[in-house]
Amino acid sequence: MMMSRVILNAVLGYVSQKYKGRELLVNMAWQISEPMRETYEMMSQKDLEANLSEFLQEKRYLIVLDDVWGNQVWDELKGALPCGMKGSRILITTRNKATALYIDPNSNPHDLRLLDKEKSWELLYKKIFMTRKTNLDVAKMKQLGINIVARYEGLPLALVEIGELLAREEKSQIDLLKVLQSENHNLSRFPERCLQTLALSYYQLPNHLKWCFLYCSIFPANYEIPTQKLLRLWIAEGFIHPSDGRTQQEVAEEYLEQLHHRSLIQSVNLRSDGSIKSCRVPQFLLEVAVLNAKKANFLDFYTGLDCECPTEARRVGIHSAIIPPIFSISGLRTVLLFGKYTDILEISKLDCIGDLQLIRVLDLECVQLSEVPHAIGKLIHLRYLGLKQTCLKDVSSVIGKLQNLQILDIGYNSIEVLPPTIFDLQSLQVLDARCNQIKELPLTISKLCNLKTLDIRCNQIKELPLTMPEIRNLQTLDVRRNFITIISSKIATRVRQLYMDQGVTIW
């Protein structure tokens, strides 16, 4: 579908996700010379490009291409768009920042600001009552409508679509008032067409990015997601594969950037190098993710007694201090508990977790355990175990039974000694033991032949074991805020990234 109009010497073209290159060129050419429309429609695409290019060559022009979806659009159109006279401009809008940078790598794309609550309500009200009058109290409607406005977080496209939909479907003013009053207003009541318009960026994703995005819905609403944890979870779930000489970590970082460029996730905090430290999913996009994830039995979550227990999902997020009876779900692969809700969980409630024989990801971050549940030793297929900030003083030797474990996070505890069995984990790729009270690493650490990342910052280590250079796959090593004064050059030259304090000597 194309929309266009003539504005003096300007050409405006709307480029839908189902655009046709030749049709768009005809539309642009017609705006330049309406009487020649029939002639343009008879031309081939190559002739159209030549004709349009020749016409614009010696002229000053403004061309606006609205809602450009991909690089291919630009590749097909750029041949028809010469430099023109000084002052000529081409303005492009897109939902994908990567597309903007592809068109002009030297540009600094302008990110549109979100609307505040007042402007959001004005837009929603205008769309609802554009074609009809109302006898309802406007002030009362505004007060009630803030619930809907807040849910769409100032995104004009979402507000326009919702407003037009309500105007069409809520025939009576009483029905409209009920919708505005509803605290449970959500996207599930809208038709599929509306959802596809609201979340077109999601529906246009390739499958590998869809799974990564849907996975974000396992976190609670408005949850600030640490990207390091998210990328590790993606890797443990099997969503990420090495490609073209890049590591899984590098591929996962690229996927995260692609989701960010498509505005499917929002950055919350950035690192000093500009990379995303934490992110969140906008509320209405989270609802889209939840609807699609549940529909595919990809994941589900449990929020308390008033919520049905998931029975078929492969992944479950528990947003409650009450552990649901999930242990009979035969296909369950992932369980994430969120300590905000389960911080007073009794360890005995986890005894049945050993029944989940096929589980691959288990995260108990911020749950006050004090000790590692013995039943975890039965989870022989486990790839990811998150025990961060769980009040641990030691790590049980049962960890050594997890021969498929790839990622172990035991950070922010009070651990003094790592059990010898940890160093028997031949599949371990990431060991995150930051912010503990570890005093030394044993010589047997060299047995971790597949270890890629070792984070031992903020401990009490005085020196690194002489055998550490034997960890041939080690890529990232963080030893900051310990008592280390010297690091072997054999270690420093082996790893790709070495994080150490100022004043540490490499010899």
C-alpha positions as CSV (number, residue, x, y, z in Angstrom):
1,M,0.0,0.0,0.0
2,M,1.4,3.4,-1.0
3,M,0.6,6.9,0.3
4,S,2.0,9.9,-1.5
5,R,1.4,13.6,-2.0
6,V,3.1,16.5,-3.7
7,I,4.6,19.2,-1.5
8,L,6.2,21.9,-3.8
9,N,9.4,20.2,-4.9
10,A,9.1,17.4,-2.3
11,V,8.2,13.8,-2.9
12,L,6.7,11.7,-0.2
13,G,6.6,7.9,-0.4
14,Y,5.2,5.5,2.2
15,V,7.2,2.2,2.0
16,S,5.2,-0.7,3.6
17,Q,6.8,-4.0,4.6
18,K,5.1,-5.4,1.5
19,Y,6.4,-2.8,-0.9
20,K,7.0,-3.3,-4.6
21,G,10.0,-1.4,-6.0
22,R,8.5,-0.6,-9.3
23,E,5.2,0.6,-7.9
24,L,7.0,2.9,-5.5
25,L,9.0,4.4,-8.4
26,V,5.8,5.0,-10.4
27,N,4.3,6.7,-7.4
28,M,7.3,9.0,-7.0
29,A,7.5,9.8,-10.7
30,W,3.8,10.6,-10.8
31,Q,4.2,13.1,-8.0
32,I,6.8,14.9,-10.1
33,S,4.6,14.9,-13.3
34,E,1.0,13.9,-12.9
35,P,0.1,14.2,-16.6
36,M,2.7,11.6,-17.4
37,R,1.3,8.9,-15.1
38,E,0.1,6.6,-17.8
39,T,3.5,6.8,-19.5
40,Y,5.3,6.0,-16.3
41,E,3.0,2.9,-15.7
42,M,4.1,1.5,-19.0
43,M,7.8,1.8,-18.3
44,S,10.0,-0.9,-17.0
45,Q,11.7,-0.5,-13.6
46,K,15.0,0.2,-15.3
47,D,13.5,2.9,-17.5
48,L,11.8,4.4,-14.5
49,E,15.0,4.7,-12.6
50,A,16.8,6.4,-15.5
51,N,13.9,8.8,-16.2
52,L,13.6,9.8,-12.5
53,S,17.3,10.2,-12.1
54,E,17.6,12.3,-15.2
55,F,14.8,14.6,-14.0
56,L,16.2,15.1,-10.6
57,Q,19.8,15.5,-11.7
58,E,19.8,19.3,-12.0
59,K,17.1,20.1,-9.5
60,R,16.9,20.8,-5.8
61,Y,14.6,18.3,-4.2
62,L,13.4,16.8,-0.9
63,I,12.4,13.2,-1.0
64,V,10.8,11.5,2.1
65,L,10.7,7.7,2.3
66,D,8.6,6.8,5.2
67,D,8.8,3.5,7.1
68,V,11.6,1.8,5.2
69,W,11.9,-1.8,6.4
70,G,15.1,-3.1,5.1
71,N,18.3,-2.7,3.2
72,Q,16.8,-4.1,0.0
73,V,14.5,-1.1,-0.3
74,W,17.4,1.3,-0.5
75,D,19.4,-0.9,-2.8
76,E,16.5,-0.9,-5.3
77,L,15.8,2.9,-5.1
78,K,19.2,4.5,-4.8
79,G,19.9,4.2,-8.6
80,A,17.0,6.6,-9.2
81,L,18.1,9.2,-6.7
82,P,21.1,11.3,-7.9
83,C,22.9,13.9,-5.8
84,G,20.9,16.8,-7.3
85,M,21.6,20.4,-6.7
86,K,23.1,21.7,-3.5
87,G,20.5,21.6,-0.7
88,S,18.8,18.4,-2.0
89,R,17.9,16.0,0.8
90,I,16.6,12.5,1.2
91,L,14.8,12.0,4.5
92,I,14.2,8.4,5.6
93,T,12.2,7.0,8.5
94,T,12.6,3.5,9.7
95,R,11.9,1.3,12.7
96,N,15.3,-0.4,12.4
97,K,18.4,1.6,13.3
98,A,20.6,-0.8,11.4
99,T,18.8,0.1,8.2
100,A,19.5,3.8,8.8
101,L,23.2,3.1,9.3
102,Y,23.3,0.9,6.2
103,I,21.9,3.7,4.1
104,D,24.3,6.2,5.5
105,P,27.1,4.7,7.7
106,N,28.4,8.2,8.5
107,S,25.0,9.5,9.8
108,N,23.8,9.9,13.3
109,P,20.2,8.7,13.2
110,H,17.7,10.8,15.1
111,D,15.7,8.8,17.6
112,L,12.2,10.2,18.1
113,R,11.2,11.1,21.6
114,L,8.4,9.3,23.3
115,L,5.3,11.3,24.2
116,D,4.6,12.3,27.8
117,K,1.3,11.3,29.5
118,E,-0.4,14.6,28.5
119,K,0.5,14.4,24.8
120,S,-0.3,10.6,24.8
121,W,-3.8,11.2,26.1
122,E,-4.4,14.0,23.7
123,L,-3.5,11.7,20.8
124,L,-5.5,8.8,22.1
125,Y,-8.6,11.1,22.7
126,K,-8.3,12.6,19.3
127,K,-8.3,9.2,17.6
128,I,-11.2,7.9,19.6
129,F,-13.5,10.9,19.0
130,M,-12.3,12.0,15.6
131,T,-15.5,10.9,13.9
132,R,-18.0,11.1,16.7
133,K,-19.1,13.4,19.6
134,T,-19.2,12.4,23.2
135,N,-21.3,13.4,26.2
136,L,-18.9,11.7,28.7
137,D,-17.0,13.8,31.2
138,V,-13.6,14.5,29.5
139,A,-11.8,14.9,32.8
140,K,-13.1,11.6,34.1
141,M,-12.2,9.8,30.8
142,K,-8.7,11.3,31.0
143,Q,-8.3,10.0,34.6
144,L,-9.4,6.5,33.6
145,G,-7.5,6.5,30.3
146,I,-4.2,7.1,31.9
147,N,-4.1,3.3,32.5
148,I,-4.1,2.7,28.8
149,V,-1.8,5.5,28.0
150,A,0.8,4.4,30.5
151,R,0.8,0.9,29.0
152,Y,1.9,2.1,25.6
153,E,4.7,4.3,27.1
154,G,4.3,7.3,24.8
155,L,4.7,5.4,21.5
156,P,2.6,7.3,18.9
157,L,2.1,4.3,16.6
158,A,0.6,2.2,19.4
159,L,-1.6,5.0,20.6
160,V,-2.9,5.7,17.1
161,E,-3.7,2.1,16.5
162,I,-5.4,1.6,19.9
163,G,-7.4,4.8,19.5
164,E,-8.7,3.9,16.0
165,L,-9.5,0.4,17.2
166,L,-11.5,1.6,20.2
167,A,-13.3,4.1,18.0
168,R,-14.4,1.3,15.6
169,E,-15.2,-1.4,18.1
170,E,-16.7,0.3,21.1
171,K,-20.0,1.3,19.7
172,S,-21.6,2.7,22.8
173,Q,-20.0,5.3,25.1
174,I,-20.8,3.1,28.1
175,D,-18.7,0.2,26.6
176,L,-15.9,2.7,25.9
177,L,-16.0,3.9,29.5
178,K,-15.7,0.3,30.7
179,V,-12.6,-0.3,28.6
180,L,-11.0,2.9,30.0
181,Q,-11.9,1.8,33.5
182,S,-10.4,-1.7,33.1
183,E,-7.3,-2.2,35.1
184,N,-6.7,-5.5,33.2
185,H,-6.7,-3.9,29.8
186,N,-4.4,-5.9,27.6
187,L,-3.6,-6.8,24.0
188,S,-5.3,-10.2,24.1
189,R,-8.7,-8.5,23.5
190,F,-7.5,-7.1,20.2
191,P,-7.6,-8.8,16.8
192,E,-4.5,-10.4,15.3
193,R,-4.3,-7.6,12.7
194,C,-4.0,-5.0,15.4
195,L,-1.3,-6.9,17.2
196,Q,0.7,-7.3,13.9
197,T,0.5,-3.5,13.4
198,L,1.5,-2.7,16.9
199,A,4.4,-5.2,16.9
200,L,5.4,-5.3,13.3
201,S,9.0,-5.2,14.2
202,Y,8.5,-8.5,16.1
203,Y,6.5,-10.2,13.3
204,Q,9.3,-9.3,10.8
205,L,12.0,-11.0,12.8
206,P,13.9,-14.0,11.6
207,N,13.2,-17.1,13.7
208,H,16.5,-17.0,15.6
209,L,15.8,-13.5,16.8
210,K,12.1,-14.3,17.6
211,W,13.2,-17.0,20.1
212,C,15.6,-14.6,21.8
213,F,12.9,-11.9,22.0
214,L,10.2,-14.3,23.3
215,Y,12.7,-15.5,26.0
216,C,12.7,-12.0,27.5
217,S,9.0,-12.5,28.5
218,I,10.1,-14.9,31.2
219,F,11.2,-11.9,33.3
220,P,8.6,-10.0,35.3
221,A,7.0,-6.8,33.9
222,N,9.2,-3.7,34.2
223,Y,12.1,-6.0,35.2
224,E,15.5,-4.5,34.5
225,I,17.3,-7.4,32.7
226,P,21.1,-7.6,33.1
227,T,22.3,-8.2,29.6
228,Q,25.2,-10.4,30.7
229,K,22.8,-12.8,32.3
230,L,20.4,-12.7,29.4
231,L,23.1,-13.5,26.9
232,R,24.4,-16.4,29.0
233,L,20.8,-17.8,29.2
234,W,20.4,-17.6,25.5
235,I,23.7,-19.5,25.1
236,A,22.7,-22.2,27.6
237,E,19.3,-22.5,25.9
238,G,21.0,-23.3,22.6
239,F,19.8,-20.2,20.8
240,I,23.3,-19.0,20.0
241,H,25.8,-20.8,17.7
242,P,29.4,-19.7,16.7
243,S,29.4,-18.1,13.3
244,D,32.1,-16.9,10.8
245,G,34.8,-17.2,13.4
246,R,32.8,-15.3,16.1
247,T,32.3,-16.8,19.5
248,Q,28.9,-17.5,21.0
249,Q,29.3,-14.4,23.2
250,E,30.0,-12.2,20.2
251,V,27.0,-13.6,18.3
252,A,24.8,-13.1,21.3
253,E,25.9,-9.5,21.6
254,E,25.0,-9.0,17.9
255,Y,21.6,-10.4,18.4
256,L,21.0,-8.1,21.4
257,E,22.0,-5.1,19.3
258,Q,19.6,-6.2,16.5
259,L,16.7,-6.3,18.9
260,H,17.7,-2.9,20.3
261,H,18.0,-1.4,16.8
262,R,14.5,-2.7,16.0
263,S,13.2,-1.0,19.3
264,L,12.0,-4.3,20.7
265,I,14.1,-3.8,23.8
266,Q,15.1,-0.5,25.5
267,S,18.5,0.1,27.0
268,V,18.3,1.1,30.7
269,N,22.0,1.4,31.6
270,L,25.0,1.5,29.4
271,R,28.6,0.5,30.1
272,S,31.5,2.9,29.6
273,D,32.1,1.6,26.1
274,G,28.5,2.3,25.1
275,S,27.3,-1.3,25.1
276,I,24.0,-2.2,26.9
277,K,24.5,-3.2,30.5
278,S,20.8,-3.7,31.3
279,C,17.6,-3.5,29.3
280,R,13.8,-3.9,29.5
281,V,11.0,-4.8,27.2
282,P,8.3,-2.1,26.6
283,Q,5.0,-3.1,28.3
284,F,2.9,-3.6,25.2
285,L,5.7,-5.5,23.4
286,L,6.0,-7.7,26.5
287,E,2.3,-8.5,26.2
288,V,2.9,-9.5,22.5
289,A,5.8,-11.7,23.6
290,V,3.8,-13.3,26.3
291,L,0.9,-14.1,24.0
292,N,3.1,-15.6,21.4
293,A,5.3,-17.5,23.9
294,K,2.3,-19.1,25.5
295,K,0.7,-19.9,22.2
296,A,3.7,-21.8,21.1
297,N,4.2,-23.5,24.6
298,F,7.6,-21.8,24.5
299,L,7.4,-20.5,28.0
300,D,5.0,-19.5,30.8
301,F,5.2,-18.0,34.2
302,Y,3.5,-18.3,37.6
303,T,2.5,-15.3,39.6
304,G,0.7,-16.8,42.6
305,L,-2.4,-18.6,43.9
306,D,-4.7,-16.7,41.5
307,C,-2.7,-18.0,38.6
308,E,-3.1,-21.4,36.9
309,C,0.0,-23.6,37.1
310,P,1.7,-24.0,33.8
311,T,1.3,-27.6,32.5
312,E,2.8,-27.7,29.1
313,A,5.4,-25.0,28.7
314,R,9.0,-25.9,28.3
315,R,10.2,-23.0,30.3
316,V,8.7,-21.5,33.5
317,G,9.4,-18.2,35.3
318,I,8.2,-18.2,38.9
319,H,7.2,-14.7,40.0
320,S,5.9,-15.9,43.4
321,A,7.0,-17.1,46.8
322,I,4.8,-20.1,46.3
323,I,6.4,-22.8,44.2
324,P,3.7,-24.3,41.9
325,P,3.5,-28.0,41.3
326,I,5.7,-27.9,38.2
327,F,7.6,-31.1,38.9
328,S,5.2,-33.2,36.9
329,I,5.8,-31.3,33.6
330,S,7.6,-33.9,31.7
331,G,9.0,-31.6,29.0
332,L,10.2,-28.8,31.3
333,R,13.7,-27.6,30.4
334,T,14.0,-24.2,32.2
335,V,13.1,-22.9,35.6
336,L,13.8,-19.3,36.7
337,L,12.9,-18.2,40.2
338,F,13.0,-14.5,41.0
339,G,14.3,-13.6,44.4
340,K,12.2,-10.5,44.6
341,Y,9.3,-12.9,45.3
342,T,11.0,-15.9,46.7
343,D,13.6,-14.5,49.0
344,I,12.1,-16.3,52.0
345,L,11.8,-19.7,50.2
346,E,12.6,-22.7,52.4
347,I,15.2,-25.0,50.9
348,S,13.0,-28.0,51.6
349,K,10.6,-26.7,49.0
350,L,13.2,-27.4,46.3
351,D,13.7,-31.1,47.2
352,C,11.4,-32.2,44.4
353,I,13.5,-30.3,41.8
354,G,15.5,-33.5,41.3
355,D,12.5,-34.9,39.6
356,L,13.0,-32.6,36.6
357,Q,15.4,-34.9,35.0
358,L,15.5,-33.0,31.6
359,I,16.0,-29.6,33.0
360,R,18.8,-27.6,31.4
361,V,18.6,-24.1,33.0
362,L,18.0,-23.5,36.7
363,D,18.3,-20.0,38.1
364,L,17.8,-19.3,41.8
365,E,19.3,-15.8,42.0
366,C,18.5,-13.9,45.2
367,V,16.7,-16.9,46.8
368,Q,18.0,-17.3,50.4
369,L,19.3,-20.8,50.3
370,S,22.3,-20.8,52.6
371,E,23.3,-24.2,51.1
372,V,23.0,-25.8,47.7
373,P,20.0,-28.2,47.5
374,H,21.3,-31.8,47.4
375,A,18.7,-32.6,44.7
376,I,20.6,-30.4,42.2
377,G,23.1,-33.2,41.8
378,K,20.5,-35.3,40.0
379,L,20.1,-32.7,37.2
380,I,22.6,-34.3,34.9
381,H,21.5,-32.4,31.8
382,L,21.9,-29.0,33.5
383,R,23.8,-26.4,31.4
384,Y,23.1,-23.3,33.4
385,L,23.1,-23.0,37.2
386,G,22.5,-19.6,38.8
387,L,23.2,-19.3,42.5
388,K,24.1,-15.6,42.6
389,Q,23.4,-13.8,45.9
390,T,21.8,-16.9,47.6
391,C,23.6,-16.5,51.0
392,L,26.0,-19.4,50.3
393,K,29.0,-19.9,52.5
394,D,30.2,-23.0,50.6
395,V,29.4,-24.9,47.5
396,S,28.4,-28.5,47.8
397,S,30.5,-31.2,46.1
398,V,27.3,-32.4,44.3
399,I,28.1,-29.7,41.8
400,G,30.7,-32.0,40.4
401,K,28.0,-34.4,39.2
402,L,26.8,-31.9,36.6
403,Q,29.1,-32.9,33.8
404,N,27.0,-31.0,31.2
405,L,27.2,-27.7,33.1
406,Q,28.4,-24.9,30.9
407,I,27.7,-21.8,33.0
408,L,28.0,-21.6,36.8
409,D,27.2,-18.3,38.6
410,I,28.0,-18.2,42.3
411,G,28.7,-14.5,42.6
412,Y,27.8,-12.2,45.6
413,N,28.0,-14.9,48.3
414,S,30.4,-15.6,51.2
415,I,32.2,-18.5,49.7
416,E,35.8,-19.0,50.9
417,V,36.8,-22.2,49.2
418,L,35.7,-23.8,45.9
419,P,35.1,-27.5,46.2
420,P,37.6,-29.7,44.2
421,T,34.7,-31.3,42.3
422,I,34.1,-28.0,40.5
423,F,37.3,-28.5,38.6
424,D,36.1,-31.8,37.2
425,L,33.4,-30.0,35.2
426,Q,34.8,-30.7,31.7
427,S,32.0,-28.7,29.9
428,L,32.2,-25.6,32.0
429,Q,32.7,-22.5,29.9
430,V,31.8,-19.7,32.4
431,L,32.7,-19.6,36.1
432,D,31.4,-16.4,37.7
433,A,32.6,-16.3,41.3
434,R,32.9,-12.5,41.8
435,C,32.3,-10.8,45.2
436,N,33.0,-13.7,47.5
437,Q,35.8,-14.4,50.0
438,I,37.9,-16.8,48.0
439,K,41.5,-16.7,49.1
440,E,43.1,-18.9,46.5
441,L,42.6,-21.0,43.4
442,P,43.9,-24.5,43.3
443,L,46.4,-25.8,40.7
444,T,43.7,-28.2,39.4
445,I,41.9,-25.2,37.8
446,S,43.9,-26.2,34.7
447,K,41.5,-29.2,34.4
448,L,38.8,-26.8,33.2
449,C,39.9,-27.3,29.6
450,N,36.8,-25.6,28.0
451,L,36.7,-22.6,30.4
452,K,36.3,-19.4,28.4
453,T,35.3,-16.8,31.1
454,L,36.6,-16.7,34.6
455,D,35.4,-13.8,36.8
456,I,37.0,-13.7,40.2
457,R,36.9,-10.0,40.9
458,C,36.3,-8.7,44.4
459,N,37.8,-11.7,46.3
460,Q,40.9,-12.1,48.5
461,I,43.2,-13.8,46.1
462,K,46.9,-13.0,46.3
463,E,48.2,-14.8,43.3
464,L,47.1,-16.9,40.3
465,P,48.0,-20.6,40.1
466,L,51.0,-21.4,37.9
467,T,48.9,-23.8,35.9
468,M,46.4,-21.2,34.7
469,P,48.1,-20.7,31.3
470,E,47.2,-24.4,30.6
471,I,43.5,-23.4,30.3
472,R,43.9,-23.2,26.5
473,N,40.4,-21.8,25.8
474,L,40.4,-19.0,28.3
475,Q,39.3,-15.8,26.6
476,T,38.2,-13.4,29.4
477,L,39.8,-13.1,32.8
478,D,38.7,-10.5,35.5
479,V,40.9,-10.3,38.6
480,R,40.2,-6.8,39.7
481,R,39.9,-5.9,43.4
482,N,41.9,-8.7,44.7
483,F,45.4,-8.7,46.3
484,I,47.2,-9.7,43.1
485,T,50.3,-7.7,42.3
486,I,51.9,-9.9,39.5
487,I,50.4,-11.7,36.6
488,S,52.3,-14.1,34.3
489,S,52.8,-12.9,30.8
490,K,51.8,-16.4,29.7
491,I,48.3,-15.6,31.0
492,A,48.2,-12.1,29.8
493,T,49.1,-13.1,26.2
494,R,46.7,-16.0,26.1
495,V,43.4,-14.3,27.0
496,R,41.6,-11.8,24.7
497,Q,40.3,-9.7,27.6
498,L,42.2,-9.2,30.8
499,Y,40.7,-6.9,33.5
500,M,43.1,-6.1,36.3
501,D,43.8,-3.2,38.7
502,Q,46.2,-0.4,38.0
503,G,49.7,-1.1,39.3
504,V,49.6,-4.9,38.6
505,T,52.8,-6.0,37.0
506,I,52.9,-8.4,34.0
507,W,56.1,-10.4,33.8
